Amino acid sequence: MPQHVDRWIDGYLDHLRVERGLGARTISAYACDLGQFVTLLGKRGHTVDGADLGAISAVLVELSGAGRSARSQARFLSSVRGLYKYLLQEGLLRASPMELVEAPRMGRKLPSLLSRDEVLRLLTAADVKEPRGLRDAAMIHTMYAAGLRVSELVELGLGDIDLRAGFVAAFGKGRKRRLVPLGELARDSLARYLSAVRGLWAKANEKRLFVTHRRAPMTRQGFWKLLKRYGRAAGITKNLTPHMLRHSFATHLLEGGADLRIVQTLLGHADISTTQIYTHVSADHLANMHQRYHPRGA
């Protein structure tokens, strides 16, 4: 496997683990699929960045004739499609041969969410009497208040927040900049972190907002680990991931009556169809409220 392709796949698998919260078994299956994909392409004289529709189709035909189940083939296709989507978003490729390959209709999985009570417990889990707790509380508050991706959170710079106006500037996929309002609790938490902690830990020329006690910028993996720890402390038994906070942010906004277009803008989705998955979750919430409170709902 070419070294750059090896790095690409490692980066994609890391993205699945940290940002999407996929388990070790699922990631292992994706890694096997992608390894087989690279091998089958190589037999035909192609690489990931040089494959065309014909080469992709030949690989899929070979898999179909090898006795793999329909579900296994669908997962293989999902692995390959996800890799190319990741490479496009990271600017490593300009076009994907998967754009013309039809995806099987397997149904779309609804996002996992935290309840409002679980979010409250998570937001208050850190010991804010300690420097590390102040920083961790500021990060969790900011992520939930603004619906940020974990990569957007850890890449925030000092110049990306305006506590007086109450906004944070996030740089999403494709380095697209968007302004998202911060609530009062998040602003207060950030202000305490900035006044009491960051000056002690950050190097003189450090531009990143969130840093560690080792005087280095916080990483995605570091935040993922601390979020897991606070989830356990808060009694949350779900497989807590950073992206779950973003899902919860969007759903709680819709449940509160926010317009779908507004939520799309706040999340930084280019296509509203990506945001529409949250309407299914919100519809379930409305149905439950109707059944609970309407005199003829039961």
Secondary structure as GFF3:
##gff-version 3
##sequence-region A 1 298
A	DSSP	alpha_helix	3	18	.	.	.	ID=ss1
A	DSSP	alpha_helix	24	43	.	.	.	ID=ss2
A	DSSP	alpha_helix	53	64	.	.	.	ID=ss3
A	DSSP	alpha_helix	70	89	.	.	.	ID=ss4
A	DSSP	three_ten_helix	97	100	.	.	.	ID=ss5
A	DSSP	alpha_helix	116	123	.	.	.	ID=ss6
A	DSSP	alpha_helix	131	146	.	.	.	ID=ss7
A	DSSP	alpha_helix	150	154	.	.	.	ID=ss8
A	DSSP	three_ten_helix	158	160	.	.	.	ID=ss9
A	DSSP	beta_strand	161	162	.	.	.	ID=ss10
A	DSSP	beta_strand	167	171	.	.	.	ID=ss11
A	DSSP	three_ten_helix	173	175	.	.	.	ID=ss12
A	DSSP	beta_strand	177	181	.	.	.	ID=ss13
A	DSSP	alpha_helix	184	193	.	.	.	ID=ss14
A	DSSP	pi_helix	194	198	.	.	.	ID=ss15
A	DSSP	alpha_helix	199	201	.	.	.	ID=ss16
A	DSSP	alpha_helix	220	233	.	.	.	ID=ss17
A	DSSP	alpha_helix	242	255	.	.	.	ID=ss18
A	DSSP	alpha_helix	260	267	.	.	.	ID=ss19
A	DSSP	alpha_helix	272	275	.	.	.	ID=ss20
A	DSSP	alpha_helix	277	293	.	.	.	ID=ss21
###
